[in-house]
Amino acid sequence: MNALKKLFGGNTRQFGMIFALVALIVFFQIATGGNTLTPGNVINLFNGNSYILILAIGMVLVIIAGHIDLSVGSVAAFVGVSVALMIQDWGIPWYLGILFGLLLGVLIGAWQGFWTAYVGIPAFIVTLAGMLLFRGFNQFVGKSNTIPVPADFQYIGSGYLPEFGPVTGYNNLTLLLGLAGVAFVIVSEIRSRRKAKSLGAEVPEAWVTVTKLVLICGAILYATYLFATGRPGTSFPIPGLILAVLVLVYGFISSKTIVGRHVYAVGGNRHAAELSGVQSKKVNFLVMMNMSILAGLAGMIFVGRSTASGPFDGVGWELDAIAAVFIGGAAVTGGVGTVIGSIVGGLVMAVLNNGLQLLGVGADLTQIIKGLVLLIAVAFDVYNKSQGKRSIIGMMMKNFGRGNEIKPDETTSTKEVIAKEA
């Protein structure tokens, strides 16, 4: 147990969701006779859940700021049908359709952000109205019809990295992507140790760092092998590539920029943040706008995967995104959460869904199990916090950037957050 504490930097219970994810994968791998960790199933799992994970990235920032967004499914559906209609009726190129969809997401986000940030209506009410409003727009604009999209547009939702270089029996671009991921993890850990030494902070023992790198890099390389050895014509999916870029970008923004620190400050204590000079209205406006942009992107990816926009797209997506964020360790009261945590929570739900489908479990029992998982995960997190511990995912990033860097999941006062950025 002491070795595990050294390896993970704290009590292993604080990594409950990581262990739960691994346990679920192992359980379903055994229960399904090895059908869970097959290249085809792993590729389908990412393709089928990438849009929910993208929504979870935006939702975690909304929840950290102390809000909730119930409109993301309707916004995604409205953007998807609008883009499909524009491509079909106006004949615009697919890439202009994507730009139009992102712009539409900006406008919708500005609309909801204005009512939330500057008028002062709670985001719950604003987005509840938005859920009804944009669901109605979706059905009105699309006339409740299915609207197909061209093959070029479908690529963003169902495409794969192309074949490149000599014939090796693997997809070479996928292999290069996996090696780049391994290199990124190693370089980040080395930089973290050097920074800790330069600041005089505690540096993990060498065996701890080596063991951690072996585990993480081993997982990356195994996933790379699965993606690179799928059936002919498949490889690492384009939606997965978009998701990976978003995780890196938003992980950096949330943990290493002033904007990210202000989001945590506003969610932790809005009045104290305002007294410290944080423009809470601007922060609230930005997180709501960002959520709608990502919802628009998720809607377009789904339309690309399903090859057409339909009147029932987006139904229930907001619940899946919110569940992923809370399972990933975010606090209901705001101020706590991470992008990585929301992705882990989303993967827990995705693996659970996928595994139950492979076992032939009905949709009714699947919903019951998902509800119990969400309740137990949040209850476990609440218990940990009542004992003075950080959230489940809170220590995942502990060894990345020590010293003066803000650790958003730690109990940090707003004044300390603002002082750090000075």
N, C-alpha and C positions, 0 to 999 in steps of 0.2 A: 504493500500500500504506500509506503514512503517513497518507493521508486516511482510509482504512478503520480504521486503528488509533485515530485520533482519534475517529472516529464511534462505534466500538464500545467504546472505552476499553481496548483491549488487543489481543493477538494474535488475528487472525481465526480461528485454528484452535480457539480456545476457544468458538467459536460453531458448532462443527461440526454439531450437531443442528439448529440453526435453518436453516443452509444446506442440510442434507440434506433437511429437510422441504420447503423451497422447491423444491429440485432435483427431489424426487419428484413434487411437484405439477406442475411444468413438464413433466417427462418423460412422465407419464401423460396430461397434457392433450394433448400432441402425439401420443403413441402411440395414444390412444383416439379421435383425431379430434375433440377438443374436448368429449368426454363427461364429463370429470372435473369441470370447473368449470361445471356446469349447476346451476340452482337445485334441481331435484329430487334430483340426486345428492349435493349438499352437505347438503341437509336429511336425506336418508337416512343419510349418513355419520355425522352427529351423533346422530341417533336410534338408530342401530345400535351406537354405541360409547360413549354417554354413561355407561352403567352401569360400563363398564371404567374410564373416566376418573375416575369417582367413587371406585371402589376404589383407584385409583392415588393419590388424594389422601390417603386413610388409610394406604395402604401406605408412602408415602414417610416419614411420621412414624415408623412402626414400624421401618423400615430405618435411619433417622437415629439412632434410639435403640439400634441395634445388634441388632435382632431380625429375625425373619421370620415371616409369618403364612400358613400353608398351608391354613387352614380357611375363607377368605373365600367361596369358591364354594359350599361346603356350607352355611355359615351363611346366605348369601343365598337359597339354595334352600329351606332350612327355614323361614326367615321368610316367604318368598313363599307357600309352601303353607299355612302356619299362618294367615296373613291371609286367603287365599282361602277356606279352610274356615270361618273365623269369619264372614265376610261371607255365605257361602252357607248355612251351617247355623244360625247364630244370628240372621241377619238384621240385623246391626248396620250403621249407616251407614258409607259408605266412608271418611270422615275419621276415624272412631273406629278403623277397621281400620288406617289408616296410623299412628295414635298407638300402637296395640297393637304393630305391627311394630317401631316404634322402641324401645318399652319392652322387647320381647323381645330386640332387639339389645343393649340396655343389660345385661340379665341374662346373656346369653351372654358379653358382653365382660367383665363382672365375674367370671364363672366362670373364663375363661381368664386374665384379668389376675391373679386370686388365685393360681393355680398358678404363673404366671410370676414375679410380683413378690414374693410373700410366702412361697411354698414353695421357690422357687429352681429349679424345673424349667425347662430351656431352652425358649424360646418355640417353637423348631423342633419339639420333642417334644410340647409341649402342643397346638400347633395341628395337628400331624399326627394326634394322637388326636382332636382336634376335627373334623378333616376326615372321619374315619371315623364318628365319633359322630353328627354332625349330618347326614351323608349318609344314615345309617341311619334317623335320626329323620324325615328328609324322606320316605323311601319308606314308613316305617311309618305315619306320620300320614296321608299322602296315599294310602296303599294302592296306590302306583304308578299312580294314575289322573291324568288331566288334569282340573283343576278350574277352570272359567271364573270370571271376575270381571265385575261390572257395568260398564256404559259409563262411569259417573262415576269409577270407580277407574281405568279405562283411560286417563283423561285425563292422569294424571301420567307415563305412559310413551309416549303417542302423541298428546297434545294439542298445540295450537298457540295462539299469542297470537290473541285474537279480533279481528275487524274493529272499527274504531273511527273515528268522525269522518267527514268528507266523503269521497266517492269520488275517489281519486287514481290508481288503477291499481296502488297499492302497499299493503302492510299498514302502516297508520300507526303502530301500536304498535311494530312492528319498527323503523321509521325512527326513532322517538323513542328506542328503546333504543340504537340505533347512535349517535345524536347524544350521548346521555348517556355512552356509552363514550368517545367522542372528547373530550368535555368533561372526563371524569375523568382521561384521560391527560395532557391539556394542563395542568390544574390541578396534578396531581401533579408534573409536570416543573418548573413554575414554583415550587412550594413547595420542591422539592429544590434549585433554584438559589439561592433566597433563604436557605435554611438553610445551604447551603454558604458563601455570602458572609458570613452573620452569624457563622459559626464560624471564618472565616479559611481555609477549605479551598479547594482548587483548584476553579475553576468552568470547565466546558467552554466553548469558544468559542461564540459565538452561532450561527454557521453549523452547528456540530455539533448543537446542540440543535434548530435549525429543521429540519435534514435528517432527524434521528431522528423528530421529531414528524410530518413529512410522510409518512415511510415507514409508521410505526405507524398513524397516523390514516387513511392511504390504504388500508391493509389492512383496517381496521375498516369503513370505508365501503363497500369493495367486497364484503366479506362481508355487510354489511347489505343491499346491493342484491340479492345472490343470495337471501337469505332472504325478502326482501320481494317478490320477483317470481316466486315459485313458482306452481305450479298453484293454481287457486281452492280456497280452504279451508285452504291451508297458509301458514305464516309461520315465525317463529322458534319452534322446538319448546320445549315446556315442560321436557323433560329438559335441554335446553341452558341454559334459564334457571336451573334448579336447580343445574346444574354451575357456571355463572358466579357465582352467589351463594356457593357453597362455595369456589370459588377465591379470591374476595375475602376471605372470612372466614378461611379457613385460611392464606392468604398473610399476612394481618395477624397472626394468632396466632403463626405460626412465626417471623416476622421482627421483630415489634415488641412482643412481650409477654414477661413473665418466664417463663411456662410454656414458650413456644417456645424461649427461650434455655436453659432447663434441659434440654429434650429434646436439643439439640445438645451440651450439656455432658456429659450422661450417655453419649451415643453416642460422644463423642470420648475421654473418659477417665472411667469411672464412679468409680473410687477417688478421683481428684483432685476430681471434682465433689462427692462425699460429704464430703471434707475441707473443701470450701469451703461446706458447708451445704446442698447440694442433696439433697432427699429422693428418692433414685433409685428406691426401691420405689414411691412414689406416682407418679412419672413413668412408670415401666414399666406400672403398673396403668392409668393414664389412656390411654396410647397403645394398649394392647390393647383397652380398652373402646371407645375411639373407633373403632377399626378395625371392630369388630363392628356398631356403630351404622350406620356408612356401608355396610357389607356388607348389612345389613337394608334400608337405603334403596335400594341398587342392586338388590337382589332384587325389591323391590316395583315399581320402575320397569320392570324387565324383564318382570315379570308383566303390568303394565299395557300394555306395548307388544305382547306376544304374546297378550294377551286371556285368558290362562289360565296356571295353574301346572302344570308337568309334572315327572315323576320325574327327568328328565335336565337340569334347569335347573342352571346354575352349574358344570357340568363344565369344568375347565380355566381358569376365570376367574382363579384365583390366579396362574397362570403368566403370563397376559397382563398382569395388574397389576404383578407383579414385574418383568417385562421392560420395561414402560413406565417404571418408576422407575429401573432401571439404565441404560436407554438415555438417560434424562433427566439423567444425570450423578451419581446417588447412588453412594456408596462402599459396597462390600461389608462393610467393617469398621465402618461406622457413622460418625456425626458430620458427614456431608456430604450435601447434597441440598436441593432446593427444590420447593415445590409447583408453581411455573411449569414447572420442568424436567420434572417427572413428566407434566404435561399435554402438553408438547412431545413427550416420548418416546411417550406414548400416541397422539398424533396421527400421529407417524411410522408406528407400527404400523397405525393405522387407515387412513391413506392408502395404505400398502403393500398391505394386504388388499384394499381397495376397488379399487385400480388393477389388481391381478392378476386380480380377479374380472371386471372390465370387459374385460380382455384374454383371458378364457377360460382362464386358467392353472388347472391341476388343484390339488386340495387337497394332494396329496402334495408337489408342487414348491413350493407356497406355504409349507408348513411348513419345508421346507429353507431357503428364502430368508429367512424370519423368524428361523430359528436362526442363520444366518450374520450377519444384520444385528445381532442381539443380541451375538454374540461379537465382531464387529468394533468395535462401539460401545464396549463395555467395555474391549477391548484398547487402543483409541485413548485412552480416558480414563486407563487405567493408565499408558500411555506418557507422557501429559502430566504426570501427577502425579510420575512418576519423574524428570522434567526440572525439577521444582520449580514447576510451573504449577498453577493451579486447575482444577477440573473443567470439563467442556465447557460446562455451563450456568452455571457459577459466577459469571460476570461479568454475567449478564443484568440483575441488580438493582443494579449498581455505582453508577449515577448516581441511584438512588432512595434518598435518606436517607443523606447523608454525615456526616462528623463523628463524633459519639459513638455512632452507631447500629452495632449488631453486623451484620457481614456473614458469615452463617453458613458460606458456602462458602469463605471465606478461611481460611488457616491461623492459627487463633487459639487460644491456650491457654485451658484451663478457668478458671484464675484471672482471666484478662482478661475472659472472658465474665461471670463473677460480679461482677467489679468494675464493669463497665459498667452493670449494672442498679442498682447502689447510687447 
